[in-house]
Amino acid sequence: MDERTTPTDFETGEPPSIVFLCVHNAGRSQMAAAFARQLGGDRVLVHSAGSDPAETLNPAVVEAMNEKGLDLSHQAPQKLTLEMGLRADVIVTMGCGDACPVYAGKRYLEWDLEDPSNKPLRVVRLIRDEIEERVRNLLEELVD
């Protein structure tokens, strides 16, 4: 956790909402969201977005996730909306820097992960596996 982290209140009875956010929403945030949906099921609400979305997902990311049984071929990068940001309990940023907005009162986590853009599949697999582990740890904290 970094200094932008604030407590989250889950007393509403609703599952916690996580937004995975990176600049292009074409790699890291898409992988994290796919793992969170798979591992969290209906115990968590998941969104994936970018501050400046790309046109398509990184093909190496799609291939690496297929190896884990997760099909991202139907996903498309999307822009972060005000509603996503305001409804989130936790916002996980990945390499956004100042490009990602900050919403007051939200819990932020900054995951320092290598950008899979223009990386060979063997490197994307390592990034994928690190993301999966971080998602597992986050879900254990939020919903287990």
Helices and strands as residue ranges (DSSP letters): E 17-22, H 28-40, G 41-43, E 45-50, H 59-66, H 82-87, E 90-93, G 97-99, E 107-110, H 121-143
